[in-house]
Amino acid sequence: MRIALLTDTFIQNNGLAEHVRMLAKQLSKKAQVTVYTGRGSPLGDYDVVNLLHFPFPFDSNYDIIFPMGKVEADVIHAHSPLCTSRLAFKTRKKQGTPVVTTTHTLPQHFFNCVHMNFLEPLGWKVIINFHNKSDHVICQTKATEKIFREHGLKKPASVISVGMDFEKFKKAKASRFRKKYGVKDGFVLSASRLSPEKRVDWVLKACEELSIPVIVLSDGPLRKKLEQEYKHALFLGRIPSQDKYDAFAAATILATASMAETEGIIVNEAMASKTLVVASSIPVHVENLKGTGLIFSSYAELKDQLKKAWEDSELRKKKTKQALEVVKDKDIKVVAEKLLNLYASLI
């Protein structure tokens, strides 16, 4: 089977790029995989085709990619609704190649960052149009599928996680993180992007009021503001992948107050790291945790749940043991098999 993965980001340090790299490596064990993108080279037994591109004017880390060239594949999996998606649908029109898409993005993820929330309806129109052009859509959770259906998704869909490399979690060492970053005691970990819809300020404020150490492993438009306001927190920004896994292993609690997620991968990562999760009560988090974490619906509840989780080591031990069993079906090996079966059904 020849599989083409089309993505606007591949070498960049973000969740989508990391997912495509991980997926390409795993799928290539059983199929011929080619990644079509702007910049990048293979990190496994697969090929990468660098399409014509130039740096995005407002952020040179990203590219504007010209959808030119020929895709030779039995199935195309398009991961980005912008540049490379045009090449995916152009190929299907010419060759009849089936196209699969994944619901990686919610409009508010972008428009909140640039303070242009009034454009969210337009964002939904673009994203839903992208998915409705495909033959099959991958939604990370049932809750995600419901959100997209409510906004106009018509195409057949399957619920499949983006997956995680469990081998990396097994190799994680809390002691290595503590030594490298000078962390001695327990701490609450915040790994959500520093943008308004993630409400990281809730976590930071609660930890400050409870006198609990907190470490922030992310970046975003609110970073400077939050650093100035919450001096007690340690802001590390984006750190190397292995350090991130080590941080999850070292953390006492992962806390997220996010209002919008397609999967909430950091919750899954904490579960795989045997770190207790305290999360907002959005349907995606509730579905992922299946009762193995602590849920809150208000700031007052967040503070209460953090206090309970911080003080009760037996609760943490019990919940994290359950969580590890729940999250095992999100191993990238399991995810790749599900996708291979889906691809075969479409060819």
WOURKA-V268851 format. One record per residue. OMEGA is omega as a letter, one per 30 degrees, with the letter a starting at -180 (* if undefined). Layout:
omega->OMEGA
omega->OMEGA
//
This chain:
omega->l
omega->a
omega->l
omega->l
omega->a
omega->a
omega->l
omega->l
omega->a
omega->a
omega->a
omega->a
omega->l
omega->a
omega->a
omega->a
omega->l
omega->l
omega->a
omega->l
omega->a
omega->a
omega->l
omega->l
omega->a
omega->a
omega->a
omega->l
omega->a
omega->a
omega->l
omega->a
omega->l
omega->l
omega->l
omega->a
omega->l
omega->a
omega->l
omega->l
omega->a
omega->l
omega->a
omega->a
omega->l
omega->a
omega->l
omega->l
omega->l
omega->l
omega->l
omega->a
omega->l
omega->a
omega->l
omega->a
omega->a
omega->l
omega->a
omega->l
omega->a
omega->a
omega->l
omega->a
omega->l
omega->a
omega->a
omega->l
omega->a
omega->l
omega->l
omega->a
omega->l
omega->l
omega->l
omega->l
omega->a
omega->a
omega->a
omega->a
omega->a
omega->a
omega->a
omega->l
omega->l
omega->l
omega->l
omega->a
omega->l
omega->l
omega->l
omega->a
omega->a
omega->a
omega->a
omega->a
omega->l
omega->a
omega->l
omega->l
omega->l
omega->a
omega->a
omega->a
omega->l
omega->a
omega->a
omega->l
omega->a
omega->a
omega->l
omega->a
omega->a
omega->l
omega->l
omega->a
omega->a
omega->l
omega->a
omega->l
omega->l
omega->l
omega->l
omega->a
omega->a
omega->a
omega->l
omega->l
omega->l
omega->a
omega->a
omega->l
omega->a
omega->l
omega->a
omega->a
omega->l
omega->l
omega->a
omega->l
omega->l
omega->l
omega->l
omega->l
omega->l
omega->l
omega->a
omega->l
omega->a
omega->l
omega->l
omega->l
omega->a
omega->a
omega->l
omega->a
omega->l
omega->l
omega->a
omega->l
omega->l
omega->l
omega->l
omega->l
omega->a
omega->l
omega->a
omega->l
omega->l
omega->a
omega->a
omega->l
omega->l
omega->a
omega->l
omega->l
omega->a
omega->a
omega->a
omega->a
omega->l
omega->a
omega->a
omega->a
omega->l
omega->a
omega->l
omega->l
omega->l
omega->a
omega->l
omega->l
omega->a
omega->l
omega->a
omega->a
omega->a
omega->l
omega->l
omega->l
omega->l
omega->a
omega->a
omega->l
omega->a
omega->l
omega->l
omega->a
omega->l
omega->a
omega->l
omega->l
omega->l
omega->l
omega->a
omega->a
omega->a
omega->l
omega->l
omega->a
omega->a
omega->a
omega->a
omega->a
omega->a
omega->l
omega->l
omega->a
omega->a
omega->a
omega->a
omega->a
omega->l
omega->a
omega->a
omega->a
omega->l
omega->a
omega->l
omega->a
omega->a
omega->l
omega->l
omega->l
omega->l
omega->a
omega->l
omega->l
omega->a
omega->a
omega->l
omega->a
omega->l
omega->l
omega->l
omega->l
omega->a
omega->l
omega->a
omega->l
omega->l
omega->l
omega->a
omega->a
omega->a
omega->l
omega->l
omega->a
omega->l
omega->l
omega->l
omega->a
omega->a
omega->l
omega->a
omega->a
omega->l
omega->a
omega->l
omega->a
omega->l
omega->a
omega->l
omega->l
omega->l
omega->l
omega->a
omega->a
omega->l
omega->l
omega->a
omega->l
omega->l
omega->a
omega->l
omega->a
omega->a
omega->l
omega->a
omega->l
omega->l
omega->a
omega->l
omega->a
omega->l
omega->l
omega->l
omega->a
omega->a
omega->a
omega->a
omega->a
omega->l
omega->l
omega->l
omega->a
omega->a
omega->a
omega->a
omega->l
omega->l
omega->a
omega->a
omega->l
omega->a
omega->a
omega->a
omega->a
omega->l
omega->l
omega->a
omega->l
omega->l
omega->a
omega->a
omega->l
omega->l
omega->a
omega->l
omega->l
omega->l
omega->l
omega->a
omega->a
omega->a
omega->a
omega->*
//
